[in-house]
Structure formats: structure tokens, C-alpha cells
Amino acid sequence: MNANPLALPTPDLVTALVRIGLILLCAFLFSRLAFLAIGRIEQAIRAGTQGFPIEREKRAKTLGQILRSVTWIAIVVVASLMAVRELGFDITPGLAAAGGFGIAAGLGAQTLVRDWVAGVLIIWDNQFAVGDVIRAAGASGKVEFLSLQHTELRDGDGALHFIPNSEIKVVTNLSRSWSQPTVRIPIDIGEDPKRALAVLRDMLQQFAQDPAVKPHLEGVPRVLGIEDVYAGYFTVLLQVKTNPGQRLEMMRELRIATLYRLRQEGISVRPSGAASGSA
């Protein structure tokens, strides 16, 4: 280093401290503006029309978290270098040394660079976000953390998997876009099949308007028709298109609504011989 800040004349030292204060103030203001812009980006993603609201919320949180981290690191590094320079240190040799060290470190840390590049591509392509359930690199679970360097998955047993992003070659996203589960309803063979189908179609129209489930549906559920006929009953298929994260919940709600409506209409879902099967 070429200068010693302690050797500066008092007026110069005061001036340097004032400039450092201004640098810190500008860094703070810039960080606030940057975070405000990132917040606007998050709001724009949430207000979009692509996919379900819960998917947009997860993408907004993931992208916002990473942008804030990168922005904060960049501001701290730049402000620190400027402050050091104001104290009288010549940072040019340090920058040159850092450049040389960076080249050497880059050659020796190619895996880390690949992780960062893969992380950028994952975020850019929106392959998955925090909160999604995925299968990747031989593990499956819920994404709890995503950075440029690695991804953390929590599996069904509670184990936490740390996966370098460069190891993620193929991703199966189980929470993306939509899911279309099918519910099978057994109807007593003695019931009129046409009447049963008409009742179920009307029930699905009302089900789609229920405020508790409507935000999670994409379109009106459908009656696919009679799938099989067995001794004592036939099976009717119902299909609902929903957010993958709400798949099981929507199936449960659909079964409850179906049973409630069939009871109201006096349509039995039990095979005729079920009550006397042991006789």
C-alpha cells in the first residue's frame, strides 16, 4: 500500500471521513432503491396471469431472495473499496492481485463456476422455485432453499439433501402448472345410470362455484362417464384440473361434495348385496 491514513493531515482526514460517510449513505440509499425495484419485480410476477397464484408467489419469493442477496453483496464490496480508497490506500495493486488470484481460483474452482452457471440457468428458465416438490439428482422432496451454488431438498422422511446445482441434469417438477386427478365413484347397480350422471354433472357445476375451492381449480370438473360395471355396482369417473399442490385436497373435497349430493338425491353408492353379503 502506498499511503498511511494515520499520516494524513487532520483536515484531509476529516474530509476523508466525511466522504466515507457520504459513501455509506449513498450505499444505503442505493440498497433501498434496489430493494424497492426488486419488490416491484415481485409484485409484477404475482400480478401475472401465467400459472396458478401459488406458483407465481413461489417464483416471486425465490427470485426476490436471490436478487436481494446478490445486490447486497455487490453494494458492500463496491462501498468497501471506495471507502478504503478514501482513506488513502492505493487499491490498484490490490485489484491487480485480486484479478490474478481470480484467474487462478477460476481454474481451480471450475466446479463452483459450473454450480453458479447452472444456478443462473435454473432461475432464468424457472425450472423450479422454493416450495416446489421435485425429483433431481437421485433425490426427491420439497425445495426449501435455492441459491446460485446449491439446492436444498427436504424428503418425506425429513432428511435434508444438499445438491450442487451442476449435479442437477434432469429435473422432474411435481408442483408445476397443473394436475388432473381422477376420482372414482361406485354407484349401486340398481340406480338409473343416466339420472346418476345428470346429478353428478349438476353437482360439479356447483362445486366449481364454491368460494373455498374455486381459486384452486382450472375450469369446471368433468364427468368422464361410466368406467366399469361390476356385480352390484358401476363406477363413474370424475376429473378435476387443479394446482398440483392442492391435488389431494381437491380430491377429498370432491368426494365429500359428491357423497353429500348423492345422499340428497337418494342415490346409493353401496352395491346392492353389500348389506347382506354375509347372509
Helices and strands as residue ranges (DSSP letters): G 5-7, H 10-46, H 53-86, H 92-108, H 110-125, E 133-136, E 139-146, E 150-154, E 160-164, G 165-167, E 171-173, E 182-188, H 193-208, G 214-216, E 222-230, E 233-239, G 244-246, H 247-265
